[in-house]
Amino acid sequence: MYAKSGCIKESRKVFDGLKDKNLASWNAIIAAHGIHGHGKEAIELYERMKKVGQMPDRITYIGILMACGHAGLVEEGLKYFKEMQNFKVIEPQLEHYACLIDMLGRAGRLDDALRLVNEMPEEADNRIWSSLLSSCRTFGALEIGEKVAKKLLELEPDKAENYVLLSNLYAGLGKWDDVRRVRQTMKEIGLQKDAGCSWIEVGGRVYSFVVGDSLQPKSAEIRVIWRRLEERISEIGYKPNTSSVLHEVGEEEKIDILRGHSEKLAISFGLLKTTKGTTLRIYKNLRICADCHNAAKLISKAVEREIVVRDNKRFHHFRDGLCSCCDYW
């Protein structure tokens, strides 16, 4: 519960305080460190678990592979996958291959990831193809990305997120004709892109923000606070990363779009409504963009606060100008 709420320290305290640690508790704490980007800590726990005589199961290997993937520990992840294969008792299943393919994709080893997809004993599912397409978007791999998108859309032709991933791949490469073609296809089959949303709990209430939100009662005040924050973090190195705006518009308009990103609005609201030193905990339905990620790091330094953001991939703990993911997400 603590780990899912972004409180990894409290989660670890509970685990360390357990007199009798069973397999379920080991699996839970390894997975918790993994989703928070603490790959080395997850590995230490895994090795410690084996030393005390607790044998891993298929859930353990999912946790340790995910932890390696989120921390960029590719060689370690490959080692544990090989260990599982040699263990004989546990046969690698689709979810283990999914973790490994996601890990290779995050590291930019797209050819290796695609090779594994073709060599594994089961057919890849939508999760694997979606993960791989997301990595193609990150690294601008057009040729592989189009092949992957074809497979994904064959499996899920009615899911808007799949078209958005392909559109974002094209947009990142400046292929605006292809972007328009994908968006037209979405329109023809009645699909809409999910708007970026963020939530923050303040005083026992949950407040939601949508990208470009102007409907909040305190919308104008929140934007004023953001502009002040923007000035402060500009003094310590912030420059708007307009490559995060996947629209064919001018630079000034891109900067204005960045200012309306939902996590920026939620952070501004949190600073407005909480006392100095209070940790801000924000949840977002989409992956945090590079600009908001950098801004959150610098805000944490400027206002001397911890900011925890849970996007659709993982937890980010921003503190003193740094992020727990080490800019690897």
TORROMI-842000 format. One record per residue (C-alpha): residue number from 1; chain; z, x, y. Coordinates in Angstrom, 2 decimals, always signed. Example, Ala and Ser with C-alpha at 12.3 -4.5 7.8 and 13.67 -1.06 7.14 Angstrom:
2
nr 1&kette A&up +7.80&east +12.30&north -4.50
nr 2&kette A&up +7.14&east +13.67&north -1.06
% end
This chain:
329
nr 1&kette A&up +0.00&east +0.00&north +0.00
nr 2&kette A&up +0.96&east +2.77&north +2.43
nr 3&kette A&up -2.22&east +4.74&north +1.69
nr 4&kette A&up -4.45&east +1.68&north +2.16
nr 5&kette A&up -2.77&east +1.09&north +5.53
nr 6&kette A&up -3.53&east +4.64&north +6.68
nr 7&kette A&up +0.03&east +5.93&north +6.15
nr 8&kette A&up -0.66&east +8.80&north +3.75
nr 9&kette A&up +2.58&east +10.66&north +4.61
nr 10&kette A&up +4.70&east +7.65&north +3.69
nr 11&kette A&up +2.65&east +7.18&north +0.52
nr 12&kette A&up +3.33&east +10.79&north -0.50
nr 13&kette A&up +7.06&east +10.42&north +0.22
nr 14&kette A&up +7.25&east +7.44&north -2.12
nr 15&kette A&up +5.36&east +9.34&north -4.83
nr 16&kette A&up +7.49&east +12.48&north -4.49
nr 17&kette A&up +10.61&east +10.32&north -4.74
nr 18&kette A&up +9.60&east +8.79&north -8.08
nr 19&kette A&up +11.83&east +10.03&north -10.88
nr 20&kette A&up +9.40&east +9.07&north -13.62
nr 21&kette A&up +5.76&east +9.55&north -12.66
nr 22&kette A&up +3.37&east +7.71&north -14.97
nr 23&kette A&up -0.42&east +7.95&north -15.14
nr 24&kette A&up -0.88&east +5.03&north -12.73
nr 25&kette A&up +1.23&east +6.73&north -10.04
nr 26&kette A&up -0.65&east +10.04&north -10.45
nr 27&kette A&up -3.99&east +8.24&north -10.22
nr 28&kette A&up -2.88&east +6.32&north -7.13
nr 29&kette A&up -1.73&east +9.38&north -5.17
nr 30&kette A&up -4.81&east +11.44&north -6.12
nr 31&kette A&up -7.11&east +8.62&north -4.98
nr 32&kette A&up -5.02&east +8.16&north -1.82
nr 33&kette A&up -5.44&east +11.78&north -0.79
nr 34&kette A&up -9.12&east +11.54&north -1.65
nr 35&kette A&up -9.89&east +8.60&north +0.63
nr 36&kette A&up -7.96&east +10.29&north +3.45
nr 37&kette A&up -10.10&east +13.43&north +3.10
nr 38&kette A&up -7.34&east +15.61&north +1.66
nr 39&kette A&up -9.42&east +17.13&north -1.12
nr 40&kette A&up -7.35&east +20.26&north -1.64
nr 41&kette A&up -4.13&east +18.24&north -1.87
nr 42&kette A&up -5.79&east +15.94&north -4.43
nr 43&kette A&up -6.81&east +18.97&north -6.50
nr 44&kette A&up -3.29&east +20.42&north -6.34
nr 45&kette A&up -1.87&east +17.11&north -7.56
nr 46&kette A&up -4.44&east +16.88&north -10.34
nr 47&kette A&up -3.65&east +20.38&north -11.60
nr 48&kette A&up +0.07&east +19.68&north -11.34
nr 49&kette A&up -0.37&east +16.49&north -13.33
nr 50&kette A&up -2.00&east +18.40&north -16.18
nr 51&kette A&up +0.71&east +21.09&north -16.11
nr 52&kette A&up +3.45&east +18.52&north -16.69
nr 53&kette A&up +1.54&east +17.21&north -19.70
nr 54&kette A&up +0.00&east +14.04&north -18.28
nr 55&kette A&up -3.53&east +13.67&north -19.61
nr 56&kette A&up -6.18&east +12.27&north -17.22
nr 57&kette A&up -8.17&east +9.13&north -17.89
nr 58&kette A&up -11.44&east +7.80&north -16.48
nr 59&kette A&up -9.65&east +6.53&north -13.34
nr 60&kette A&up -8.21&east +9.99&north -12.71
nr 61&kette A&up -11.66&east +11.53&north -12.77
nr 62&kette A&up -13.03&east +8.92&north -10.38
nr 63&kette A&up -10.22&east +9.83&north -7.97
nr 64&kette A&up -10.67&east +13.59&north -8.17
nr 65&kette A&up -14.48&east +13.39&north -7.93
nr 66&kette A&up -14.21&east +11.10&north -4.91
nr 67&kette A&up -11.69&east +13.49&north -3.33
nr 68&kette A&up -14.02&east +16.45&north -3.79
nr 69&kette A&up -16.91&east +14.45&north -2.36
nr 70&kette A&up -15.05&east +13.39&north +0.78
nr 71&kette A&up -13.88&east +16.96&north +1.43
nr 72&kette A&up -17.18&east +18.73&north +0.74
nr 73&kette A&up -15.74&east +20.56&north -2.28
nr 74&kette A&up -18.98&east +20.44&north -4.24
nr 75&kette A&up -18.41&east +23.30&north -6.68
nr 76&kette A&up -14.95&east +21.98&north -7.51
nr 77&kette A&up -16.38&east +18.51&north -8.09
nr 78&kette A&up -19.07&east +19.86&north -10.39
nr 79&kette A&up -16.39&east +21.79&north -12.29
nr 80&kette A&up -14.31&east +18.66&north -12.87
nr 81&kette A&up -17.34&east +16.66&north -13.95
nr 82&kette A&up -18.15&east +19.39&north -16.47
nr 83&kette A&up -14.52&east +19.36&north -17.59
nr 84&kette A&up -14.75&east +15.63&north -18.22
nr 85&kette A&up -17.94&east +16.07&north -20.24
nr 86&kette A&up -16.29&east +18.78&north -22.36
nr 87&kette A&up -13.14&east +16.69&north -22.80
nr 88&kette A&up -15.08&east +14.47&north -25.25
nr 89&kette A&up -12.39&east +11.76&north -25.17
nr 90&kette A&up -13.73&east +10.40&north -21.87
nr 91&kette A&up -17.43&east +9.62&north -21.68
nr 92&kette A&up -18.79&east +9.84&north -18.10
nr 93&kette A&up -19.59&east +6.33&north -16.90
nr 94&kette A&up -21.76&east +5.01&north -14.10
nr 95&kette A&up -18.92&east +5.22&north -11.53
nr 96&kette A&up -18.42&east +8.93&north -12.32
nr 97&kette A&up -22.12&east +9.62&north -11.79
nr 98&kette A&up -21.95&east +7.57&north -8.59
nr 99&kette A&up -19.16&east +9.81&north -7.25
nr 100&kette A&up -21.08&east +12.95&north -8.18
nr 101&kette A&up -24.33&east +11.72&north -6.60
nr 102&kette A&up -22.47&east +10.69&north -3.45
nr 103&kette A&up -20.86&east +14.14&north -3.30
nr 104&kette A&up -24.19&east +15.95&north -3.64
nr 105&kette A&up -25.80&east +13.65&north -1.07
nr 106&kette A&up -23.03&east +14.20&north +1.48
nr 107&kette A&up -23.53&east +17.94&north +1.08
nr 108&kette A&up -27.27&east +17.63&north +1.75
nr 109&kette A&up -28.22&east +18.51&north -1.82
nr 110&kette A&up -30.56&east +15.56&north -2.03
nr 111&kette A&up -32.95&east +17.05&north -4.58
nr 112&kette A&up -30.02&east +17.75&north -6.91
nr 113&kette A&up -28.70&east +14.23&north -6.38
nr 114&kette A&up -32.07&east +12.65&north -7.15
nr 115&kette A&up -32.46&east +14.88&north -10.21
nr 116&kette A&up -29.10&east +13.68&north -11.51
nr 117&kette A&up -30.15&east +10.06&north -10.95
nr 118&kette A&up -33.21&east +10.65&north -13.11
nr 119&kette A&up -31.28&east +12.52&north -15.83
nr 120&kette A&up -28.19&east +10.33&north -16.25
nr 121&kette A&up -28.07&east +8.05&north -19.30
nr 122&kette A&up -27.80&east +4.78&north -17.36
nr 123&kette A&up -30.03&east +3.23&north -14.72
nr 124&kette A&up -28.76&east +3.79&north -11.17
nr 125&kette A&up -27.29&east +0.70&north -9.54
nr 126&kette A&up -27.39&east -0.46&north -5.92
nr 127&kette A&up -24.27&east +1.58&north -4.99
nr 128&kette A&up -25.92&east +4.82&north -6.02
nr 129&kette A&up -29.21&east +4.13&north -4.26
nr 130&kette A&up -27.40&east +2.95&north -1.11
nr 131&kette A&up -25.23&east +6.07&north -1.03
nr 132&kette A&up -28.27&east +8.28&north -1.47
nr 133&kette A&up -30.23&east +6.47&north +1.25
nr 134&kette A&up -27.30&east +6.92&north +3.62
nr 135&kette A&up -27.38&east +10.66&north +2.93
nr 136&kette A&up -31.13&east +10.73&north +3.55
nr 137&kette A&up -30.45&east +9.13&north +6.94
nr 138&kette A&up -27.82&east +11.77&north +7.74
nr 139&kette A&up -30.12&east +14.67&north +6.90
nr 140&kette A&up -33.40&east +13.12&north +8.08
nr 141&kette A&up -34.98&east +13.33&north +4.62
nr 142&kette A&up -37.93&east +10.98&north +5.09
nr 143&kette A&up -39.87&east +11.52&north +1.86
nr 144&kette A&up -36.89&east +11.14&north -0.47
nr 145&kette A&up -35.46&east +8.39&north +1.72
nr 146&kette A&up -38.56&east +6.21&north +1.39
nr 147&kette A&up -38.52&east +6.62&north -2.41
nr 148&kette A&up -34.84&east +5.75&north -2.55
nr 149&kette A&up -35.28&east +2.76&north -0.23
nr 150&kette A&up -38.02&east +1.38&north -2.48
nr 151&kette A&up -35.66&east +1.48&north -5.47
nr 152&kette A&up -32.82&east -0.05&north -3.49
nr 153&kette A&up -34.91&east -2.90&north -2.10
nr 154&kette A&up -36.21&east -3.69&north -5.59
nr 155&kette A&up -32.59&east -4.21&north -6.68
nr 156&kette A&up -31.35&east -5.96&north -3.53
nr 157&kette A&up -34.26&east -7.40&north -1.52
nr 158&kette A&up -32.01&east -9.85&north +0.35
nr 159&kette A&up -29.29&east -7.52&north +1.64
nr 160&kette A&up -29.59&east -6.73&north +5.36
nr 161&kette A&up -27.65&east -3.47&north +5.11
nr 162&kette A&up -30.38&east -1.90&north +2.97
nr 163&kette A&up -33.06&east -2.57&north +5.58
nr 164&kette A&up -30.74&east -1.29&north +8.31
nr 165&kette A&up -30.27&east +2.00&north +6.45
nr 166&kette A&up -34.04&east +2.44&north +6.19
nr 167&kette A&up -34.53&east +1.44&north +9.83
nr 168&kette A&up -31.88&east +3.95&north +10.89
nr 169&kette A&up -33.62&east +6.68&north +8.91
nr 170&kette A&up -36.85&east +5.98&north +10.80
nr 171&kette A&up -35.05&east +5.68&north +14.15
nr 172&kette A&up -33.29&east +9.00&north +13.68
nr 173&kette A&up -36.70&east +10.61&north +13.25
nr 174&kette A&up -38.22&east +8.78&north +16.22
nr 175&kette A&up -40.60&east +6.74&north +14.04
nr 176&kette A&up -40.37&east +3.62&north +16.16
nr 177&kette A&up -43.42&east +1.86&north +14.70
nr 178&kette A&up -41.75&east +1.99&north +11.29
nr 179&kette A&up -38.49&east +0.76&north +12.82
nr 180&kette A&up -40.30&east -2.26&north +14.26
nr 181&kette A&up -41.99&east -2.90&north +10.92
nr 182&kette A&up -38.66&east -2.94&north +9.05
nr 183&kette A&up -37.03&east -5.16&north +11.68
nr 184&kette A&up -39.97&east -7.56&north +11.52
nr 185&kette A&up -39.57&east -7.74&north +7.74
nr 186&kette A&up -35.89&east -8.60&north +8.20
nr 187&kette A&up -36.81&east -11.32&north +10.68
nr 188&kette A&up -39.41&east -12.82&north +8.36
nr 189&kette A&up -36.97&east -13.14&north +5.46
nr 190&kette A&up -34.12&east -14.34&north +7.67
nr 191&kette A&up -31.81&east -11.32&north +7.61
nr 192&kette A&up -29.63&east -10.14&north +10.49
nr 193&kette A&up -27.89&east -6.82&north +11.04
nr 194&kette A&up -24.10&east -6.95&north +11.03
nr 195&kette A&up -22.68&east -6.19&north +14.47
nr 196&kette A&up -20.23&east -3.31&north +14.71
nr 197&kette A&up -16.68&east -4.72&north +14.75
nr 198&kette A&up -13.29&east -3.05&north +15.12
nr 199&kette A&up -9.78&east -4.44&north +14.70
nr 200&kette A&up -6.45&east -3.18&north +16.02
nr 201&kette A&up -2.95&east -4.55&north +15.46
nr 202&kette A&up -0.71&east -4.63&north +18.52
nr 203&kette A&up +2.64&east -6.39&north +18.67
nr 204&kette A&up +2.13&east -8.15&north +15.36
nr 205&kette A&up -1.25&east -9.60&north +16.38
nr 206&kette A&up -4.69&east -8.45&north +15.29
nr 207&kette A&up -7.32&east -8.13&north +18.03
nr 208&kette A&up -11.02&east -7.85&north +17.23
nr 209&kette A&up -13.80&east -6.24&north +19.22
nr 210&kette A&up -17.56&east -6.47&north +18.78
nr 211&kette A&up -20.01&east -3.85&north +20.01
nr 212&kette A&up -20.89&east -4.64&north +23.63
nr 213&kette A&up -18.05&east -7.20&north +23.71
nr 214&kette A&up -17.82&east -8.99&north +27.05
nr 215&kette A&up -15.99&east -12.09&north +25.80
nr 216&kette A&up -12.50&east -10.61&north +25.65
nr 217&kette A&up -10.20&east -11.92&north +28.42
nr 218&kette A&up -9.44&east -8.33&north +29.39
nr 219&kette A&up -13.00&east -7.06&north +28.89
nr 220&kette A&up -13.43&east -5.74&north +32.45
nr 221&kette A&up -10.03&east -4.06&north +32.39
nr 222&kette A&up -10.77&east -2.44&north +29.03
nr 223&kette A&up -14.05&east -1.02&north +30.29
nr 224&kette A&up -12.29&east +0.40&north +33.37
nr 225&kette A&up -9.82&east +2.14&north +31.07
nr 226&kette A&up -12.67&east +3.53&north +28.98
nr 227&kette A&up -14.41&east +4.93&north +32.06
nr 228&kette A&up -11.16&east +6.67&north +33.03
nr 229&kette A&up -10.83&east +8.03&north +29.50
nr 230&kette A&up -14.43&east +9.17&north +29.62
nr 231&kette A&up -13.72&east +11.13&north +32.80
nr 232&kette A&up -10.65&east +12.76&north +31.24
nr 233&kette A&up -12.34&east +13.82&north +28.02
nr 234&kette A&up -15.42&east +15.02&north +29.91
nr 235&kette A&up -13.14&east +17.63&north +31.45
nr 236&kette A&up -12.36&east +19.00&north +27.98
nr 237&kette A&up -15.88&east +19.01&north +26.59
nr 238&kette A&up -17.07&east +15.46&north +25.95
nr 239&kette A&up -20.79&east +14.84&north +26.34
nr 240&kette A&up -22.32&east +11.53&north +25.19
nr 241&kette A&up -24.23&east +12.04&north +21.95
nr 242&kette A&up -27.17&east +9.74&north +22.55
nr 243&kette A&up -28.68&east +10.52&north +19.15
nr 244&kette A&up -26.12&east +7.99&north +17.87
nr 245&kette A&up -28.06&east +5.22&north +19.67
nr 246&kette A&up -30.89&east +4.12&north +17.40
nr 247&kette A&up -32.86&east +2.18&north +20.01
nr 248&kette A&up -36.02&east +3.09&north +21.89
nr 249&kette A&up -34.48&east +3.08&north +25.37
nr 250&kette A&up -33.83&east +5.57&north +28.18
nr 251&kette A&up -30.94&east +8.05&north +28.26
nr 252&kette A&up -28.87&east +6.12&north +30.81
nr 253&kette A&up -29.17&east +2.93&north +28.82
nr 254&kette A&up -28.19&east +4.81&north +25.66
nr 255&kette A&up -25.05&east +6.10&north +27.39
nr 256&kette A&up -24.18&east +2.57&north +28.47
nr 257&kette A&up -24.65&east +1.33&north +24.89
nr 258&kette A&up -22.29&east +4.05&north +23.65
nr 259&kette A&up -19.64&east +2.86&north +26.10
nr 260&kette A&up -19.68&east -0.55&north +24.44
nr 261&kette A&up -19.07&east +0.65&north +20.87
nr 262&kette A&up -16.33&east -1.44&north +19.31
nr 263&kette A&up -13.98&east +1.41&north +18.36
nr 264&kette A&up -13.99&east +2.67&north +21.95
nr 265&kette A&up -13.04&east -0.82&north +23.14
nr 266&kette A&up -10.27&east -1.04&north +20.53
nr 267&kette A&up -8.88&east +2.39&north +21.46
nr 268&kette A&up -8.91&east +1.48&north +25.16
nr 269&kette A&up -7.13&east -1.81&north +24.43
nr 270&kette A&up -4.57&east -0.02&north +22.27
nr 271&kette A&up -3.78&east +2.44&north +25.04
nr 272&kette A&up -3.48&east -0.44&north +27.50
nr 273&kette A&up -1.08&east -2.43&north +25.31
nr 274&kette A&up +1.15&east +0.19&north +23.65
nr 275&kette A&up +3.73&east +2.68&north +24.84
nr 276&kette A&up +3.24&east +6.42&north +25.04
nr 277&kette A&up +3.33&east +8.14&north +21.66
nr 278&kette A&up +2.46&east +5.03&north +19.63
nr 279&kette A&up -0.04&east +5.68&north +16.84
nr 280&kette A&up -3.18&east +3.56&north +17.14
nr 281&kette A&up -4.54&east +2.16&north +13.85
nr 282&kette A&up -8.07&east +0.80&north +13.97
nr 283&kette A&up -10.30&east -0.68&north +11.28
nr 284&kette A&up -14.09&east -0.75&north +11.57
nr 285&kette A&up -16.66&east -2.54&north +9.42
nr 286&kette A&up -19.33&east +0.17&north +9.75
nr 287&kette A&up -19.41&east +3.96&north +9.58
nr 288&kette A&up -18.07&east +5.56&north +12.76
nr 289&kette A&up -20.89&east +7.21&north +14.71
nr 290&kette A&up -20.91&east +10.87&north +15.73
nr 291&kette A&up -20.30&east +10.06&north +19.40
nr 292&kette A&up -17.27&east +7.85&north +18.78
nr 293&kette A&up -15.92&east +10.39&north +16.29
nr 294&kette A&up -16.08&east +13.18&north +18.86
nr 295&kette A&up -14.68&east +10.94&north +21.59
nr 296&kette A&up -11.72&east +9.91&north +19.41
nr 297&kette A&up -10.89&east +13.55&north +18.71
nr 298&kette A&up -10.82&east +14.39&north +22.40
nr 299&kette A&up -8.90&east +11.23&north +23.34
nr 300&kette A&up -6.19&east +12.13&north +20.81
nr 301&kette A&up -5.80&east +15.44&north +22.61
nr 302&kette A&up -6.00&east +14.05&north +26.15
nr 303&kette A&up -3.41&east +11.28&north +25.64
nr 304&kette A&up -1.31&east +13.10&north +23.01
nr 305&kette A&up -1.57&east +10.31&north +20.46
nr 306&kette A&up -2.53&east +10.03&north +16.84
nr 307&kette A&up -5.47&east +7.68&north +16.29
nr 308&kette A&up -6.21&east +6.47&north +12.77
nr 309&kette A&up -9.62&east +4.91&north +12.15
nr 310&kette A&up -10.58&east +3.37&north +8.82
nr 311&kette A&up -14.35&east +2.93&north +8.74
nr 312&kette A&up -16.37&east +1.67&north +5.78
nr 313&kette A&up -16.36&east +5.13&north +4.21
nr 314&kette A&up -12.88&east +6.62&north +4.64
nr 315&kette A&up -9.85&east +7.21&north +6.84
nr 316&kette A&up -10.03&east +9.47&north +9.90
nr 317&kette A&up -6.77&east +10.83&north +11.35
nr 318&kette A&up -7.40&east +12.10&north +14.88
nr 319&kette A&up -4.69&east +14.35&north +16.28
nr 320&kette A&up -4.64&east +17.15&north +18.90
nr 321&kette A&up -8.42&east +17.14&north +19.23
nr 322&kette A&up -9.10&east +17.41&north +15.49
nr 323&kette A&up -9.93&east +15.01&north +12.66
nr 324&kette A&up -8.59&east +15.09&north +9.12
nr 325&kette A&up -12.16&east +14.93&north +7.80
nr 326&kette A&up -12.96&east +18.29&north +9.44
nr 327&kette A&up -16.12&east +16.61&north +10.80
nr 328&kette A&up -17.38&east +16.01&north +7.26
nr 329&kette A&up -18.01&east +12.33&north +6.63
% end
